[in-house]
Amino acid sequence: MTTLESRPDENAIDRSEVNVAADAPANRQQNFATRPMTGDEYIESIKDGREI
């Protein structure tokens, strides 16, 4: 039997299970820096005790 309906996309996201408003620009985290970090400040900010 032939049908004109297309197959459902196996990788499609079911919008009934996903909060699409969570990705809206108004709901994204806003990061405001008063000034750029210096290199030393950046290095200090990523230190967490791990070793390479």
PyMOL Python script that loads the backbone (N, CA, C, O; Angstrom):
from pymol import cmd

cmd.read_pdbstr("""\
ATOM      1  N   MET A   1       0.843  -1.167   0.000  1.00  0.00           N
ATOM      2  CA  MET A   1       0.000   0.000   0.000  1.00  0.00           C
ATOM      3  C   MET A   1       0.894   1.237   0.000  1.00  0.00           C
ATOM      4  O   MET A   1       1.913   1.265   0.690  1.00  0.00           O
ATOM      5  N   THR A   2       0.530   2.229  -0.745  1.00  0.00           N
ATOM      6  CA  THR A   2       1.304   3.459  -0.844  1.00  0.00           C
ATOM      7  C   THR A   2       0.584   4.565  -0.089  1.00  0.00           C
ATOM      8  O   THR A   2      -0.643   4.664  -0.124  1.00  0.00           O
ATOM      9  N   THR A   3       1.354   5.381   0.583  1.00  0.00           N
ATOM     10  CA  THR A   3       0.769   6.503   1.302  1.00  0.00           C
ATOM     11  C   THR A   3       1.483   7.780   0.897  1.00  0.00           C
ATOM     12  O   THR A   3       2.658   7.749   0.529  1.00  0.00           O
ATOM     13  N   LEU A   4       0.796   8.876   0.962  1.00  0.00           N
ATOM     14  CA  LEU A   4       1.390  10.165   0.620  1.00  0.00           C
ATOM     15  C   LEU A   4       1.989  10.851   1.846  1.00  0.00           C
ATOM     16  O   LEU A   4       2.663  11.874   1.726  1.00  0.00           O
ATOM     17  N   GLU A   5       1.740  10.286   3.012  1.00  0.00           N
ATOM     18  CA  GLU A   5       2.288  10.877   4.229  1.00  0.00           C
ATOM     19  C   GLU A   5       3.769  10.556   4.335  1.00  0.00           C
ATOM     20  O   GLU A   5       4.204   9.449   4.016  1.00  0.00           O
ATOM     21  N   SER A   6       4.531  11.531   4.783  1.00  0.00           N
ATOM     22  CA  SER A   6       5.965  11.286   4.947  1.00  0.00           C
ATOM     23  C   SER A   6       6.204  10.545   6.259  1.00  0.00           C
ATOM     24  O   SER A   6       5.394  10.597   7.185  1.00  0.00           O
ATOM     25  N   ARG A   7       7.321   9.868   6.307  1.00  0.00           N
ATOM     26  CA  ARG A   7       7.692   9.157   7.528  1.00  0.00           C
ATOM     27  C   ARG A   7       7.999  10.161   8.633  1.00  0.00           C
ATOM     28  O   ARG A   7       8.532  11.238   8.361  1.00  0.00           O
ATOM     29  N   PRO A   8       7.677   9.827   9.849  1.00  0.00           N
ATOM     30  CA  PRO A   8       8.071  10.725  10.941  1.00  0.00           C
ATOM     31  C   PRO A   8       9.591  10.714  11.087  1.00  0.00           C
ATOM     32  O   PRO A   8      10.224   9.662  10.998  1.00  0.00           O
ATOM     33  N   ASP A   9      10.160  11.876  11.308  1.00  0.00           N
ATOM     34  CA  ASP A   9      11.610  11.986  11.483  1.00  0.00           C
ATOM     35  C   ASP A   9      11.988  11.347  12.812  1.00  0.00           C
ATOM     36  O   ASP A   9      11.465  11.721  13.861  1.00  0.00           O
ATOM     37  N   GLU A  10      12.895  10.385  12.761  1.00  0.00           N
ATOM     38  CA  GLU A  10      13.294   9.672  13.975  1.00  0.00           C
ATOM     39  C   GLU A  10      14.058  10.575  14.940  1.00  0.00           C
ATOM     40  O   GLU A  10      14.092  10.305  16.141  1.00  0.00           O
ATOM     41  N   ASN A  11      14.668  11.637  14.434  1.00  0.00           N
ATOM     42  CA  ASN A  11      15.440  12.547  15.279  1.00  0.00           C
ATOM     43  C   ASN A  11      14.655  13.788  15.680  1.00  0.00           C
ATOM     44  O   ASN A  11      15.205  14.696  16.303  1.00  0.00           O
ATOM     45  N   ALA A  12      13.383  13.834  15.329  1.00  0.00           N
ATOM     46  CA  ALA A  12      12.569  15.002  15.641  1.00  0.00           C
ATOM     47  C   ALA A  12      12.344  15.112  17.144  1.00  0.00           C
ATOM     48  O   ALA A  12      12.263  14.105  17.847  1.00  0.00           O
ATOM     49  N   ILE A  13      12.246  16.330  17.618  1.00  0.00           N
ATOM     50  CA  ILE A  13      12.012  16.586  19.034  1.00  0.00           C
ATOM     51  C   ILE A  13      10.511  16.697  19.259  1.00  0.00           C
ATOM     52  O   ILE A  13       9.823  17.436  18.554  1.00  0.00           O
ATOM     53  N   ASP A  14      10.012  15.968  20.232  1.00  0.00           N
ATOM     54  CA  ASP A  14       8.597  16.041  20.575  1.00  0.00           C
ATOM     55  C   ASP A  14       8.384  17.308  21.392  1.00  0.00           C
ATOM     56  O   ASP A  14       8.757  17.360  22.564  1.00  0.00           O
ATOM     57  N   ARG A  15       7.791  18.326  20.787  1.00  0.00           N
ATOM     58  CA  ARG A  15       7.615  19.626  21.448  1.00  0.00           C
ATOM     59  C   ARG A  15       6.673  19.554  22.648  1.00  0.00           C
ATOM     60  O   ARG A  15       6.655  20.475  23.464  1.00  0.00           O
ATOM     61  N   SER A  16       5.900  18.493  22.773  1.00  0.00           N
ATOM     62  CA  SER A  16       5.025  18.373  23.934  1.00  0.00           C
ATOM     63  C   SER A  16       5.810  17.997  25.185  1.00  0.00           C
ATOM     64  O   SER A  16       5.301  18.128  26.298  1.00  0.00           O
ATOM     65  N   GLU A  17       7.064  17.524  25.009  1.00  0.00           N
ATOM     66  CA  GLU A  17       7.882  17.123  26.149  1.00  0.00           C
ATOM     67  C   GLU A  17       9.033  18.088  26.420  1.00  0.00           C
ATOM     68  O   GLU A  17       9.805  17.882  27.356  1.00  0.00           O
ATOM     69  N   VAL A  18       9.152  19.136  25.612  1.00  0.00           N
ATOM     70  CA  VAL A  18      10.270  20.066  25.739  1.00  0.00           C
ATOM     71  C   VAL A  18       9.731  21.457  26.027  1.00  0.00           C
ATOM     72  O   VAL A  18       8.751  21.886  25.419  1.00  0.00           O
ATOM     73  N   ASN A  19      10.366  22.157  26.948  1.00  0.00           N
ATOM     74  CA  ASN A  19       9.972  23.527  27.249  1.00  0.00           C
ATOM     75  C   ASN A  19      10.668  24.449  26.256  1.00  0.00           C
ATOM     76  O   ASN A  19      11.820  24.831  26.462  1.00  0.00           O
ATOM     77  N   VAL A  20       9.975  24.806  25.182  1.00  0.00           N
ATOM     78  CA  VAL A  20      10.593  25.630  24.143  1.00  0.00           C
ATOM     79  C   VAL A  20      10.859  27.045  24.630  1.00  0.00           C
ATOM     80  O   VAL A  20      11.721  27.726  24.074  1.00  0.00           O
ATOM     81  N   ALA A  21      10.147  27.509  25.647  1.00  0.00           N
ATOM     82  CA  ALA A  21      10.374  28.855  26.175  1.00  0.00           C
ATOM     83  C   ALA A  21      11.701  28.953  26.913  1.00  0.00           C
ATOM     84  O   ALA A  21      12.216  30.055  27.102  1.00  0.00           O
ATOM     85  N   ALA A  22      12.263  27.829  27.333  1.00  0.00           N
ATOM     86  CA  ALA A  22      13.533  27.855  28.055  1.00  0.00           C
ATOM     87  C   ALA A  22      14.664  28.365  27.179  1.00  0.00           C
ATOM     88  O   ALA A  22      15.653  28.887  27.692  1.00  0.00           O
ATOM     89  N   ASP A  23      14.534  28.222  25.864  1.00  0.00           N
ATOM     90  CA  ASP A  23      15.572  28.680  24.949  1.00  0.00           C
ATOM     91  C   ASP A  23      15.325  30.090  24.418  1.00  0.00           C
ATOM     92  O   ASP A  23      16.098  30.582  23.595  1.00  0.00           O
ATOM     93  N   ALA A  24      14.275  30.735  24.870  1.00  0.00           N
ATOM     94  CA  ALA A  24      13.973  32.083  24.397  1.00  0.00           C
ATOM     95  C   ALA A  24      15.038  33.061  24.887  1.00  0.00           C
ATOM     96  O   ALA A  24      15.541  32.909  26.001  1.00  0.00           O
ATOM     97  N   PRO A  25      15.391  34.059  24.079  1.00  0.00           N
ATOM     98  CA  PRO A  25      16.427  35.019  24.475  1.00  0.00           C
ATOM     99  C   PRO A  25      16.151  35.690  25.827  1.00  0.00           C
ATOM    100  O   PRO A  25      17.088  35.991  26.567  1.00  0.00           O
ATOM    101  N   ALA A  26      14.895  35.922  26.149  1.00  0.00           N
ATOM    102  CA  ALA A  26      14.569  36.578  27.415  1.00  0.00           C
ATOM    103  C   ALA A  26      14.876  35.699  28.616  1.00  0.00           C
ATOM    104  O   ALA A  26      15.026  36.210  29.726  1.00  0.00           O
ATOM    105  N   ASN A  27      14.971  34.396  28.420  1.00  0.00           N
ATOM    106  CA  ASN A  27      15.213  33.476  29.527  1.00  0.00           C
ATOM    107  C   ASN A  27      16.658  33.016  29.629  1.00  0.00           C
ATOM    108  O   ASN A  27      16.986  32.217  30.507  1.00  0.00           O
ATOM    109  N   ARG A  28      17.518  33.498  28.762  1.00  0.00           N
ATOM    110  CA  ARG A  28      18.928  33.122  28.822  1.00  0.00           C
ATOM    111  C   ARG A  28      19.624  33.919  29.910  1.00  0.00           C
ATOM    112  O   ARG A  28      19.221  35.032  30.247  1.00  0.00           O
ATOM    113  N   GLN A  29      20.679  33.325  30.453  1.00  0.00           N
ATOM    114  CA  GLN A  29      21.435  33.995  31.501  1.00  0.00           C
ATOM    115  C   GLN A  29      22.109  35.230  30.927  1.00  0.00           C
ATOM    116  O   GLN A  29      22.701  35.187  29.849  1.00  0.00           O
ATOM    117  N   GLN A  30      22.014  36.319  31.654  1.00  0.00           N
ATOM    118  CA  GLN A  30      22.617  37.577  31.229  1.00  0.00           C
ATOM    119  C   GLN A  30      23.896  37.789  32.019  1.00  0.00           C
ATOM    120  O   GLN A  30      23.871  37.831  33.249  1.00  0.00           O
ATOM    121  N   ASN A  31      25.001  37.920  31.327  1.00  0.00           N
ATOM    122  CA  ASN A  31      26.285  38.161  31.976  1.00  0.00           C
ATOM    123  C   ASN A  31      26.760  39.560  31.622  1.00  0.00           C
ATOM    124  O   ASN A  31      26.985  39.880  30.455  1.00  0.00           O
ATOM    125  N   PHE A  32      26.907  40.376  32.631  1.00  0.00           N
ATOM    126  CA  PHE A  32      27.380  41.727  32.412  1.00  0.00           C
ATOM    127  C   PHE A  32      28.661  41.930  33.198  1.00  0.00           C
ATOM    128  O   PHE A  32      28.667  41.811  34.423  1.00  0.00           O
ATOM    129  N   ALA A  33      29.725  42.231  32.513  1.00  0.00           N
ATOM    130  CA  ALA A  33      30.998  42.508  33.169  1.00  0.00           C
ATOM    131  C   ALA A  33      31.216  44.016  33.140  1.00  0.00           C
ATOM    132  O   ALA A  33      30.931  44.682  32.144  1.00  0.00           O
ATOM    133  N   THR A  34      31.723  44.536  34.241  1.00  0.00           N
ATOM    134  CA  THR A  34      31.999  45.968  34.272  1.00  0.00           C
ATOM    135  C   THR A  34      33.254  46.289  33.486  1.00  0.00           C
ATOM    136  O   THR A  34      33.422  47.402  32.988  1.00  0.00           O
ATOM    137  N   ARG A  35      34.141  45.298  33.377  1.00  0.00           N
ATOM    138  CA  ARG A  35      35.363  45.467  32.581  1.00  0.00           C
ATOM    139  C   ARG A  35      35.880  44.089  32.213  1.00  0.00           C
ATOM    140  O   ARG A  35      35.548  43.111  32.884  1.00  0.00           O
ATOM    141  N   PRO A  36      36.670  43.988  31.183  1.00  0.00           N
ATOM    142  CA  PRO A  36      37.246  42.683  30.831  1.00  0.00           C
ATOM    143  C   PRO A  36      38.213  42.205  31.907  1.00  0.00           C
ATOM    144  O   PRO A  36      38.836  43.011  32.599  1.00  0.00           O
ATOM    145  N   MET A  37      38.333  40.883  32.042  1.00  0.00           N
ATOM    146  CA  MET A  37      39.280  40.311  33.005  1.00  0.00           C
ATOM    147  C   MET A  37      40.702  40.461  32.487  1.00  0.00           C
ATOM    148  O   MET A  37      40.947  40.445  31.281  1.00  0.00           O
ATOM    149  N   THR A  38      41.623  40.606  33.413  1.00  0.00           N
ATOM    150  CA  THR A  38      43.033  40.541  33.036  1.00  0.00           C
ATOM    151  C   THR A  38      43.401  39.069  32.895  1.00  0.00           C
ATOM    152  O   THR A  38      42.640  38.195  33.310  1.00  0.00           O
ATOM    153  N   GLY A  39      44.550  38.796  32.318  1.00  0.00           N
ATOM    154  CA  GLY A  39      44.993  37.411  32.175  1.00  0.00           C
ATOM    155  C   GLY A  39      45.113  36.713  33.512  1.00  0.00           C
ATOM    156  O   GLY A  39      44.709  35.559  33.652  1.00  0.00           O
ATOM    157  N   ASP A  40      45.673  37.414  34.510  1.00  0.00           N
ATOM    158  CA  ASP A  40      45.823  36.822  35.846  1.00  0.00           C
ATOM    159  C   ASP A  40      44.465  36.525  36.478  1.00  0.00           C
ATOM    160  O   ASP A  40      44.298  35.488  37.120  1.00  0.00           O
ATOM    161  N   GLU A  41      43.492  37.426  36.303  1.00  0.00           N
ATOM    162  CA  GLU A  41      42.155  37.199  36.856  1.00  0.00           C
ATOM    163  C   GLU A  41      41.494  35.993  36.190  1.00  0.00           C
ATOM    164  O   GLU A  41      40.835  35.196  36.858  1.00  0.00           O
ATOM    165  N   TYR A  42      41.669  35.863  34.896  1.00  0.00           N
ATOM    166  CA  TYR A  42      41.092  34.722  34.186  1.00  0.00           C
ATOM    167  C   TYR A  42      41.693  33.411  34.677  1.00  0.00           C
ATOM    168  O   TYR A  42      40.962  32.465  34.974  1.00  0.00           O
ATOM    169  N   ILE A  43      43.010  33.349  34.764  1.00  0.00           N
ATOM    170  CA  ILE A  43      43.675  32.128  35.233  1.00  0.00           C
ATOM    171  C   ILE A  43      43.198  31.778  36.636  1.00  0.00           C
ATOM    172  O   ILE A  43      42.943  30.610  36.929  1.00  0.00           O
ATOM    173  N   GLU A  44      43.077  32.765  37.494  1.00  0.00           N
ATOM    174  CA  GLU A  44      42.601  32.523  38.862  1.00  0.00           C
ATOM    175  C   GLU A  44      41.153  32.016  38.846  1.00  0.00           C
ATOM    176  O   GLU A  44      40.785  31.180  39.672  1.00  0.00           O
ATOM    177  N   SER A  45      40.334  32.509  37.919  1.00  0.00           N
ATOM    178  CA  SER A  45      38.921  32.121  37.885  1.00  0.00           C
ATOM    179  C   SER A  45      38.722  30.673  37.446  1.00  0.00           C
ATOM    180  O   SER A  45      37.697  30.070  37.765  1.00  0.00           O
ATOM    181  N   ILE A  46      39.689  30.102  36.716  1.00  0.00           N
ATOM    182  CA  ILE A  46      39.514  28.720  36.258  1.00  0.00           C
ATOM    183  C   ILE A  46      40.255  27.710  37.116  1.00  0.00           C
ATOM    184  O   ILE A  46      40.195  26.510  36.847  1.00  0.00           O
ATOM    185  N   LYS A  47      40.945  28.168  38.132  1.00  0.00           N
ATOM    186  CA  LYS A  47      41.642  27.238  39.029  1.00  0.00           C
ATOM    187  C   LYS A  47      40.623  26.559  39.930  1.00  0.00           C
ATOM    188  O   LYS A  47      39.832  27.223  40.601  1.00  0.00           O
ATOM    189  N   ASP A  48      40.647  25.243  39.940  1.00  0.00           N
ATOM    190  CA  ASP A  48      39.727  24.507  40.801  1.00  0.00           C
ATOM    191  C   ASP A  48      40.382  23.279  41.420  1.00  0.00           C
ATOM    192  O   ASP A  48      39.693  22.384  41.908  1.00  0.00           O
ATOM    193  N   GLY A  49      41.700  23.237  41.399  1.00  0.00           N
ATOM    194  CA  GLY A  49      42.397  22.151  42.065  1.00  0.00           C
ATOM    195  C   GLY A  49      42.701  20.946  41.196  1.00  0.00           C
ATOM    196  O   GLY A  49      43.403  20.036  41.638  1.00  0.00           O
ATOM    197  N   ARG A  50      42.192  20.913  39.973  1.00  0.00           N
ATOM    198  CA  ARG A  50      42.474  19.773  39.099  1.00  0.00           C
ATOM    199  C   ARG A  50      43.879  19.889  38.527  1.00  0.00           C
ATOM    200  O   ARG A  50      44.417  20.986  38.380  1.00  0.00           O
ATOM    201  N   GLU A  51      44.456  18.748  38.210  1.00  0.00           N
ATOM    202  CA  GLU A  51      45.771  18.722  37.584  1.00  0.00           C
ATOM    203  C   GLU A  51      45.657  18.102  36.211  1.00  0.00           C
ATOM    204  O   GLU A  51      44.797  17.254  35.973  1.00  0.00           O
ATOM    205  N   ILE A  52      46.515  18.519  35.315  1.00  0.00           N
ATOM    206  CA  ILE A  52      46.511  17.989  33.952  1.00  0.00           C
ATOM    207  C   ILE A  52      47.481  16.835  33.885  1.00  0.00           C
ATOM    208  O   ILE A  52      47.646  16.228  32.826  1.00  0.00           O
TER     209      ILE A  52
END
""", "prot")
cmd.dss("prot")
cmd.show_as("cartoon", "prot")
cmd.util.cbc("prot")
cmd.orient("prot")
